[in-house]
Amino acid sequence: MAKNTLLDIKRSLDAHVGQKILLRANGGRRKTIERTGVLEETYPSVFIVKLDQEQQTFKRVSYSYADILTESVQVSIFDPEQVASEISYTEV
């Protein structure tokens, strides 16, 4: 069941490759890190985000789909017609 869930998360991210996203990641000790960038690529176990140059010292970061499942990372897609839509796992 968890494998299907991770595949569903990957498929939802696949539909947004090349779009601008907002990442909220758990930085530990009640610290949340927010980064913006472009969803560059998706792979079977991880996805790559190219960060905006002016904000970050790193050019690219990668996260696993399990990070979204465990809510360690939240991904919001910027949509020109709407404010943002969030990709997350909701248990049925």
Protein Blocks (a to p, Z undefined) as FASTA:
>chain_A
ZZmmmmmmmmmmmmmgoiacdddddebjhiacddddddfbdcfkbccddddfklpmbfbd
cddfklmmnomaccddddfkbmbdcdddddZZ
